[in-house]
């Protein structure tokens, strides 16, 4: 937090883009944002119907583009580490692959945790085209889009794992 001492954290775009200050966690803010999304998914969003889940993801994407762009401008950093709304959207996108599947809570936790590991792997590794998106597309749209691309990779692999492990 020391490196952001000149940053007004009461600013609404900072609040939302940091996912209510989770992004200011001193060690691995991206992982902290993903874990916060994991907890949100397990505790709340799993109980929403698929339509509302998708609507929430779309709203997070649209607002995330706006607030992350504002946060970048306010901080003077192109892709500020404290902006984790993109990780939240990325993880929730991975979990959209489980919307129409009915697992017991134990299996849900296992697949949700696998999704978290896969998402963090692809978000950190940034294989093509994730890395290209990260480098070539700027602003809030680029901040959100590279995590969305990492989520698609993770979603495909998670679905494959589920098909192999659970048979559906």
Residue pairs with C-beta under 8 A, 6 or more apart in sequence:
1 24
1 26
4 24
4 75
4 82
7 14
7 74
7 75
8 14
8 74
9 15
9 18
9 21
9 24
11 74
12 67
13 66
13 67
13 68
13 70
13 71
13 74
14 71
14 74
14 82
15 21
16 63
16 64
16 67
16 85
17 23
17 64
17 67
17 68
17 70
17 71
17 80
17 82
17 83
17 84
17 85
18 24
18 71
18 82
18 83
18 84
18 85
19 33
19 36
19 37
19 84
19 85
19 87
19 88
22 29
22 32
22 33
22 36
22 84
23 29
23 32
23 33
23 80
23 81
23 82
23 83
23 84
24 82
25 32
29 81
29 82
29 84
30 81
30 84
30 87
30 120
30 123
30 124
31 87
31 120
32 84
33 84
33 85
33 86
33 87
33 88
34 84
34 87
34 88
34 90
34 91
34 116
34 119
34 120
34 123
35 116
36 84
36 88
37 87
37 88
37 90
37 91
37 92
38 91
38 112
38 113
38 116
40 88
40 92
41 91
41 92
41 95
41 112
42 108
42 109
42 112
45 53
45 56
45 92
45 95
46 108
48 56
50 99
50 100
53 92
53 96
53 99
54 96
54 99
56 92
57 89
57 92
57 93
57 96
60 85
60 88
60 89
60 92
61 89
61 144
61 148
63 85
64 85
64 86
64 88
64 89
64 140
64 143
64 144
65 139
65 140
65 141
65 143
65 144
66 140
67 85
67 140
68 83
68 85
68 86
68 140
68 143
68 144
69 139
69 140
69 141
69 143
70 140
71 80
71 82
71 83
72 78
72 79
72 80
72 83
72 139
72 140
72 143
75 82
78 138
79 134
79 142
79 143
83 143
85 144
86 143
86 144
86 146
86 147
86 148
87 119
87 123
87 147
89 144
89 147
89 148
89 151
90 119
90 123
90 147
90 148
90 150
90 151
90 154
91 115
91 116
91 119
91 151
93 148
93 151
93 152
93 155
94 115
94 116
94 118
94 119
94 151
94 154
94 155
94 158
95 112
95 115
96 155
97 115
97 155
97 158
97 159
97 162
98 108
98 111
98 112
98 115
98 158
98 162
101 162
101 168
103 111
103 166
107 166
111 158
111 161
111 162
114 158
114 161
115 154
115 155
115 158
118 153
118 154
118 157
118 158
119 150
119 151
119 154
121 154
122 130
122 150
122 151
122 153
122 154
123 130
123 146
123 147
123 150
126 134
126 146
126 150
127 153
129 149
130 146
130 149
130 150
130 153
131 146
133 142
133 145
133 146
133 149
134 142
134 146
136 142
137 145
137 146
162 168
